[in-house]
Amino acid sequence: MPPGSMHCPSINVFGTFFPSWMLCAIIGVIAAAVAHKVLGVAGLRAEVKPPLVVYSSVGLTVALLVWLVRYGS
């Protein structure tokens, strides 16, 4: 791909264009919240050490996977 043809993928939301990475980040945050709830219901929340690292890793992993599946080459 020639250097001049690169662009940032955008999403049209009600006539306003947002960068696609925002959608991926929001999906990652939602996935981390769902993982928190699922582990709480399963009674495994106490086993997650340190929770900030674990839930951040879950969110980042999901966000990057969404980016690769949707926009990867």
FIPA-412354 format. One record per residue: residue in one letter; x, z, y of N, C-alpha, C in turn. Coordinates in steps of 0.2 Angstrom, whole numbers. Example, Ala and Ser with C-alpha at 12.3 -4.5 7.8 and 13.67 -1.06 7.14 Angstrom:
 code n_east  n_up n_north ca_east ca_up ca_north c_east  c_up c_north
    A     66    39     -28      62    39      -22     66    39     -16
    S     64    35     -11      68    36       -5     64    39       0
END
This chain:
 code n_east  n_up n_north ca_east ca_up ca_north c_east  c_up c_north
    M      4     0      -6       0     0        0      4     0       6
    P      3    -4      11       7    -5       17      6     2      21
    P     12     4      25      11    10       28      6    10      34
    G      4     5      36      -1     5       42     -9     5      39
    S    -10     5      32     -16     5       30    -19    12      27
    M    -15    17      28     -17    23       26    -22    26      30
    H    -26    30      27     -32    33       31    -34    40      28
    C    -37    44      31     -40    50       29    -47    49      26
    P    -49    50      20     -56    49       18    -60    53      22
    S    -66    51      24     -71    54       28    -78    54      25
    I    -82    59      26     -89    60       24    -93    59      30
    N    -98    55      29    -103    55       35   -109    60      33
    V   -109    65      38    -114    70       37   -118    70      44
    F   -124    67      43    -129    67       49   -126    63      55
    G   -122    58      53    -119    54       59   -112    56      61
    T   -110    62      59    -104    65       61    -99    64      55
    F    -93    62      56     -88    61       51    -84    67      50
    F    -83    70      44     -79    76       42    -74    74      37
    P    -68    76      38     -63    75       33    -65    77      26
    S    -63    73      21     -65    75       14    -62    81      11
    W    -56    83      14     -54    89       12    -58    95      13
    M    -62    95      18     -66   100       20    -72   101      14
    L    -74    96      12     -79    96        6    -76    99       0
    C    -70    97      -1     -66   100       -7    -65   108      -6
    A    -63   110       0     -62   117        1    -68   121       0
    I    -74   118       3     -80   122        2    -82   123      -5
    I    -81   117      -9     -82   118      -16    -78   123     -20
    G    -71   123     -18     -67   128      -20    -69   135     -19
    V    -71   136     -13     -73   143      -11    -80   145     -15
    I    -84   140     -16     -90   142      -20    -88   143     -27
    A    -83   139     -30     -81   141      -37    -78   147     -37
    A    -74   150     -32     -71   156      -33    -77   162     -32
    A    -82   161     -28     -87   166      -28    -91   166     -35
    V    -92   160     -38     -96   160      -44    -91   163     -49
    A    -85   162     -49     -81   165      -54    -81   173     -53
    H    -81   175     -47     -82   182      -46    -88   185     -49
    K    -94   182     -48    -100   184      -50   -100   184     -58
    V    -98   178     -61     -98   178      -68    -93   183     -72
    L    -87   184     -69     -83   190      -72    -86   197     -71
    G    -90   197     -65     -94   204      -64    -99   205     -69
    V   -103   200     -71    -108   200      -76   -106   201     -83
    A   -100   198     -84     -97   199      -91    -93   205     -91
    G    -93   209     -86     -89   216      -86    -82   215     -87
    L    -79   210     -84     -72   209      -84    -69   209     -77
    R    -72   211     -73     -70   212      -66    -64   217     -65
    A    -64   222     -69     -59   227      -69    -52   224     -72
    E    -53   219     -77     -47   217      -80    -43   212     -76
    V    -46   209     -70     -43   204      -66    -38   208     -61
    K    -32   207     -62     -27   210      -58    -22   205     -56
    P    -20   204     -50     -24   206      -43    -29   201     -42
    P    -35   204     -40     -41   199      -39    -40   194     -33
    L    -36   196     -28     -35   191      -23    -32   185     -25
    V    -27   186     -29     -23   180      -32    -27   176     -37
    V    -30   180     -41     -34   176      -46    -40   172     -43
    Y    -44   175     -39     -49   171      -36    -47   165     -31
    S    -41   167     -28     -38   161      -24    -36   156     -28
    S    -33   157     -34     -30   152      -38    -36   148     -41
    V    -42   151     -43     -47   148      -45    -50   143     -40
    G    -51   145     -34     -53   141      -29    -49   135     -27
    L    -42   136     -27     -38   131      -26    -37   126     -31
    T    -38   128     -37     -38   124      -43    -44   119     -43
    V    -50   122     -42     -56   118      -42    -55   113     -36
    A    -53   115     -30     -53   111      -24    -48   105     -26
    L    -42   106     -29     -38   101      -30    -40    96     -36
    L    -44    99     -41     -47    95      -46    -52    90     -43
    V    -56    93     -39     -61    89      -35    -58    83     -31
    W    -53    85     -28     -49    80      -24    -46    74     -28
    L    -43    76     -34     -40    71      -38    -45    67     -42
    V    -51    70     -44     -56    66      -47    -59    61     -42
    R    -61    64     -36     -64    59      -32    -60    54     -28
    Y    -54    57     -26     -50    53      -21    -43    51     -24
    G    -41    53     -30     -35    52      -33    -34    44     -35
    S    -28    42     -36     -27    35      -38    -24    35     -45
END
